[in-house]
Amino acid sequence: MHNQEAPAEHPQLTIGMDIGGTNLRAAVIDADGTIVDLEKLPTPSEAPALEDTIVRVVDTLRARHPQVAAVGLAIAGFLAPDLRTVRFAPHLPWEDVDVVARLENRIKLPIVVEHDANAAAIGEHHRGAAQGGGTWALFAIGTGVGGALMHNGELYRGSFGTAPEFGHITVVPGGRACPCGKRGCLERYCSGSALQLAAHDRIAERAYPESVLFTRFHRQPEEISGRHIVKAARDGDKLGLEILRDVGEWLGRGLAMVQDILDPELIVLGGGVSADADLFLETARAEMA
């Protein structure tokens, strides 16, 4: 009689989805944290379309990976303490919406919801730049600015579950209007949307009329995107470089405030805009000094 080895069980997989104001990214992840599949789509601006897109992406990934056992949603917005309900999301079409209730009957898998910056902080704590204990902060710079704070491996959420919203620190009293209802929030001066706002202002002022950004977009400034501005800066365009320097200055001021108030041993930069940090990080560090 021969002993036969039992067939190896298929490892369980998880779908992690980052729902930002500009893009929706979904990854299939194994138990070791390795990404085995990816999908990326623009984020729809209407709630039904966004929910349909989430379900469609999950269905697509599950068709390729049937062993997916759960879904995690990282959402750029203010979450209720139940970690199900989006109270308000400046760049997403949900307000006082129980996202789990909207999706669970369609996805039919366990769904976990977390604030996007907190989710990023958990990842950095376990596998990234902030492994270990201590007190440290994360700035997630994307369409807006999110924040997270960890102390000895635990997230700090505040009394009502929304802390810390670094992007909504007031840096310019009476400044640019923010979708949160206030004026002069940091994310209106230091984010992907801030790049566009700054470009609109400079083009209206006819600053640097020789700039490729001015010549291409002065008739339709609403079509300019953060990627256009970054490319112009990398090509040496004076207007593009000035806008990125301004972002660096505002980022440095925001980081200095967090440093003064919280005294973290480390600040981690994340989010889509941070991929181009070489264009503004030196300015930010100088502003912090």
Residue pairs with C-beta under 8 A, 6 or more apart in sequence:
10 66
10 67
11 30
11 31
11 67
12 31
12 67
12 68
12 69
13 28
13 29
13 30
13 36
13 65
13 67
13 68
13 69
14 28
14 29
14 68
14 69
14 70
14 71
14 72
15 26
15 27
15 28
15 29
15 58
15 61
15 62
15 68
15 70
15 71
15 72
16 26
16 27
16 29
16 71
16 72
16 74
16 119
17 24
17 25
17 26
17 27
17 54
17 57
17 58
17 71
17 72
17 73
17 74
18 24
18 25
18 26
18 74
18 116
18 119
19 43
19 50
19 54
19 73
19 74
19 75
19 76
19 92
19 116
20 43
20 76
20 91
20 116
20 142
20 143
20 272
21 43
21 76
21 90
21 91
21 92
21 142
21 143
21 144
21 192
21 193
22 42
22 43
22 91
22 142
22 143
22 192
22 272
23 40
23 41
23 42
23 43
23 272
24 40
24 41
24 42
24 43
24 50
24 53
24 54
24 57
25 38
25 39
25 40
26 38
26 39
26 40
26 57
26 58
26 61
27 35
27 37
27 38
27 39
28 35
28 36
28 37
28 38
28 61
28 64
28 65
28 68
29 35
29 36
30 36
33 126
33 127
36 65
37 61
37 64
37 65
39 57
39 60
39 61
41 53
41 57
43 50
43 53
43 92
44 50
44 52
44 53
44 93
45 93
46 93
47 93
47 94
47 97
50 92
50 93
50 94
51 102
51 103
51 106
54 73
54 103
54 107
55 103
55 106
55 107
58 68
58 71
58 107
58 109
61 68
62 68
68 109
69 109
69 110
70 109
70 110
70 111
70 112
71 107
71 109
71 110
71 111
71 112
72 111
72 112
72 113
72 114
72 119
73 99
73 111
73 112
73 113
73 114
74 114
74 115
74 116
74 118
74 119
74 120
75 86
75 89
75 92
75 94
75 99
75 113
75 114
75 115
75 116
76 89
76 90
76 91
76 92
76 115
76 116
76 142
76 143
76 144
76 146
77 86
77 87
77 88
77 89
77 90
77 91
77 92
77 94
77 115
78 86
78 87
78 88
78 89
78 115
78 162
78 165
79 85
79 86
79 87
79 113
79 114
79 115
79 161
79 162
80 86
80 87
80 161
81 157
81 160
81 161
83 112
83 113
83 114
83 161
84 98
84 99
84 100
84 101
84 113
85 96
85 97
85 98
85 99
86 92
86 94
86 95
86 96
86 97
86 99
87 95
87 96
87 162
88 95
88 96
88 180
89 95
90 144
90 178
90 179
90 180
91 143
91 144
91 179
91 193
99 111
99 113
100 111
100 113
103 111
104 111
114 122
115 146
115 148
116 140
116 146
117 138
117 139
117 140
117 146
117 147
117 148
117 270
118 148
118 155
118 157
120 138
120 140
120 146
120 148
120 270
120 271
121 130
121 138
121 148
121 149
121 150
121 155
121 268
122 155
124 130
124 131
124 138
124 268
124 270
125 131
125 150
125 153
128 268
129 266
129 268
130 136
130 138
130 150
130 266
130 268
133 152
133 153
134 151
134 152
134 264
134 265
134 266
135 149
135 150
135 151
135 152
135 262
135 263
135 264
135 265
136 149
136 150
136 264
136 265
136 266
136 267
136 268
137 147
137 148
137 149
137 150
137 164
137 166
137 258
137 262
137 264
137 266
137 267
137 268
138 147
138 148
138 149
138 150
138 267
138 268
138 269
138 270
139 145
139 146
139 147
139 166
139 251
139 254
139 255
139 258
139 267
139 268
139 269
139 270
139 271
139 274
140 146
140 147
140 148
140 270
140 271
141 190
141 191
141 192
141 251
141 269
141 270
141 271
141 272
141 273
141 274
142 191
142 192
142 271
142 272
142 273
143 191
143 192
143 193
143 272
144 167
144 187
144 191
144 192
144 193
145 166
145 167
145 186
145 187
145 190
145 191
145 254
145 271
146 165
146 166
146 167
146 271
147 164
147 165
147 166
147 167
147 258
148 155
148 164
149 155
149 156
149 163
149 164
149 262
149 264
150 156
156 163
156 164
157 163
158 164
166 186
166 254
166 258
167 185
167 186
167 187
167 191
168 178
168 180
168 182
168 185
168 186
168 187
169 185
169 186
169 254
169 257
170 182
170 183
170 184
170 185
170 186
171 184
171 185
171 186
171 189
171 250
171 253
171 254
172 183
172 184
172 188
172 189
173 183
173 184
174 183
174 184
175 183
175 184
175 185
175 188
175 189
176 183
176 184
176 185
176 188
176 189
176 197
177 183
177 188
178 184
178 185
178 187
178 188
186 250
186 253
186 254
187 193
187 194
188 194
188 197
189 198
189 246
189 247
189 250
190 247
190 250
190 251
190 254
191 273
192 226
192 272
192 273
194 247
194 250
195 226
195 229
195 230
195 243
195 244
195 247
195 273
196 224
196 225
196 226
196 229
198 243
198 246
198 247
199 213
199 217
199 221
199 224
199 229
199 239
199 243
200 221
200 222
200 224
202 208
202 213
202 214
202 239
202 242
202 243
203 213
203 214
203 217
203 218
203 221
203 224
204 221
206 214
206 218
207 214
207 239
207 242
208 214
208 237
208 238
208 239
208 242
209 215
210 238
211 232
211 237
211 238
211 239
211 240
212 232
212 235
212 237
212 240
213 224
213 228
213 229
213 232
213 237
213 239
213 240
214 239
216 228
217 223
217 224
217 228
226 273
229 240
229 243
229 244
230 240
230 244
230 276
230 279
231 240
232 239
232 240
233 240
233 241
233 243
233 244
233 279
234 240
234 279
241 279
244 276
244 279
244 280
244 283
245 280
245 283
247 273
247 280
248 279
248 280
248 281
248 282
248 283
248 284
248 287
249 283
249 284
249 287
251 280
251 283
251 284
251 287
252 283
252 284
252 285
252 286
252 287
252 288
253 287
255 267
255 284
255 287
255 288
256 287
256 288
258 264
258 267
259 267
259 288
269 277
269 281
